[in-house]
Amino acid sequence: MSDTASNKKLIEQIFAAAANPDPAVRDRALFVASLAEDAKWVVTGQYSWSRTFAGKQSIMNDLHGHVRSRLAERTRTIAFRFIADGDFVVVEAKGDNVTREGLRYDNDYCLVYRLEGGKIREIREYCDSVLTEKALGKFPHGAAAG
């Protein structure tokens, strides 16, 4: 299998495991296992969430941990398009989430994954920044960033 095909298959499997309608069954284990220790997640744009989360621990604790603290259930993001070219896999996806206050948080995403040796090295996130701050609030001042 080519790098392009294997990278695309891995990202498809990650999204399939995490998109189950039953929150108790949603599984992020493959994502966590596939994330390089020195990976970075870049939230693009010019708003309070815009920053680079450097390292697996920062991605899981600072970014995902804060998102989890704001949602009523485990996050659910449903991918509907995967485009792969070599080390890059681009995913178009839609969130299916509710905040603890009962607000819908169904953001539209374009996520660009860069892989190397079967590990996710970088993720660039493009989304509706206005919706993010409306539903989840501003990202905490002074929170970790790379």
C-alpha positions in Angstrom: 0.0 0.0 0.0 1.4 3.4 -0.9 2.0 6.1 1.8 -0.9 8.1 0.4 -3.3 5.2 0.7 -2.1 4.0 4.1 -2.2 7.6 5.5 -5.7 8.1 4.2 -6.8 4.7 5.6 -5.4 5.6 9.0 -7.2 8.9 9.2 -10.5 7.3 8.0 -10.2 4.7 10.7 -9.6 7.3 13.4 -12.7 9.2 12.3 -14.8 6.1 12.1 -13.9 5.0 15.6 -14.7 8.5 17.1 -17.9 9.1 15.2 -20.2 6.5 16.7 -23.6 8.0 17.6 -23.4 6.3 21.1 -21.0 8.4 23.2 -20.1 5.4 25.4 -18.7 3.6 22.3 -16.7 6.5 20.8 -13.1 5.6 20.8 -10.1 8.0 20.5 -7.5 5.3 21.3 -6.3 5.0 17.6 -6.0 8.8 17.4 -4.0 9.0 20.6 -1.8 6.0 19.6 -1.2 7.6 16.1 -0.2 11.1 17.5 3.5 11.6 17.6 4.9 12.8 20.9 6.1 16.0 19.4 3.1 16.6 17.2 1.5 20.0 16.9 -2.0 21.2 16.4 -2.4 24.6 14.9 -5.7 26.4 15.4 -5.7 28.9 12.6 -7.2 32.4 12.5 -7.2 35.5 14.6 -9.3 34.6 17.6 -8.8 33.5 21.2 -8.4 29.8 20.3 -5.8 30.6 17.6 -2.5 29.1 18.7 -0.2 26.1 18.3 -0.5 23.3 20.8 2.9 21.7 20.8 3.3 18.1 21.9 0.9 15.2 22.4 0.3 16.1 26.1 -0.7 19.7 25.2 -3.0 18.6 22.4 -4.7 16.0 24.6 -4.8 18.0 27.9 -4.9 21.7 26.9 -6.9 21.6 23.7 -9.0 18.5 23.9 -9.3 18.7 27.7 -10.7 22.1 27.5 -13.2 21.2 24.7 -14.3 18.1 26.7 -14.9 20.3 29.8 -17.3 22.4 27.8 -19.3 19.6 26.1 -22.1 17.5 27.6 -20.8 14.3 26.0 -17.7 13.0 24.3 -16.9 15.0 21.2 -18.3 13.8 17.9 -17.0 14.9 14.5 -18.3 13.3 11.4 -16.0 13.3 8.4 -17.5 13.3 4.9 -14.5 13.8 2.6 -10.9 12.6 2.7 -8.4 13.9 0.2 -4.9 12.4 0.4 -1.6 13.3 -1.3 1.6 11.7 0.1 2.1 12.8 3.7 -1.0 14.9 3.7 -4.6 14.0 4.4 -7.3 16.7 4.3 -10.6 16.0 6.0 -13.8 17.9 5.7 -16.0 17.3 8.7 -19.0 18.4 10.7 -19.3 18.5 14.5 -22.3 17.0 16.3 -22.1 18.3 19.8 -23.9 20.0 22.6 -22.4 22.2 25.3 -23.1 21.7 29.0 -25.5 24.7 28.7 -27.5 23.0 25.9 -26.1 25.0 23.0 -25.5 23.2 19.7 -21.9 23.1 18.7 -21.9 21.7 15.2 -18.9 23.4 13.7 -17.7 22.9 10.1 -14.0 21.8 9.9 -11.3 21.4 7.4 -8.4 19.6 9.0 -5.1 19.1 7.3 -3.1 16.2 8.7 0.6 15.7 8.0 1.9 12.2 8.7 5.3 10.8 8.8 6.1 7.1 9.3 2.5 6.3 10.2 2.4 9.0 12.9 0.5 12.3 12.9 3.0 15.0 13.1 0.9 18.1 12.5 -2.8 19.1 12.3 -4.0 22.4 11.0 -7.6 23.2 11.9 -9.8 25.6 10.0 -13.3 26.2 11.4 -16.0 28.7 12.1 -14.3 30.8 14.8 -17.4 32.8 15.6 -19.3 29.7 16.4 -16.5 28.3 18.5 -16.4 31.4 20.8 -20.2 31.6 20.8 -20.7 28.0 21.9 -17.5 27.3 23.8 -16.4 30.7 25.0 -13.1 32.3 24.6 -10.1 30.1 25.2 -8.7 30.6 28.7 -6.2 33.4 28.9 -2.7 32.1 29.6 -3.5 28.5 28.6 -0.6 26.5 27.2 0.5 27.3 23.6 3.6 26.3 21.8 
